[in-house]
């Protein structure tokens, strides 16, 4: 089963949006797919870092 999706509205700087659109097109993805992928990667990196920090403190 595919994950549920929700619509959100955000405001981005024009230059940032242009770069994201360019990268999405280069990767042959929709803008929404690309932003979703980038955010997932970022969250996974943060979670991984936090998990590793917690282990080092033990």
N, C-alpha and C positions, 0 to 999 in steps of 0.2 A: 504494500500500500504506500502510495506517495505521501510525503509529509504535507500537512495542511499549510496553505499559504495565506498570508494576509497582505492587504494593500496598505501602504504607508505613503505619506507625503513628506518629502524632505527638501531642504533648500541647500544647494551646493554652489560654490563659487563657479562662475562661468568657465574659467580656465581649467579648473579641476574636472568639470563635467566634459569639456572637450577632450581632455586626455583620457578619461574613462571611456567615452564613446569610441575613441580611436583604438584603445586597447581591446575593447569588446569586439569591435569589427575585425581587428587583426586576429583574434582568437575564434572568430566565426561564432560569436554568441550574441544574444540579445543584451541590451543594456542591463535589464533586470537579472538575467542569468549571471552576467559577469560580476555585478555588484554583490549578488548573493554568494558567489564562489569566493570572491576576495574577502568578504566579511567572515565567512566560515573559516578560511585559512587563518585569518588574523585571530579569531577567537580561539582556534585550536592551538596556535602558537602561544598565546597568553596562558591558556590552561596548562599547556605542557611546561612552560616556564614556572608557573606557580606550583605545579606538582613537584618539579625538580627542586625548587627552593625548599619546599616543605620537607622533602626527604633528606636534604643536606643538613637541615637544622636538627634532625633526630640524632 
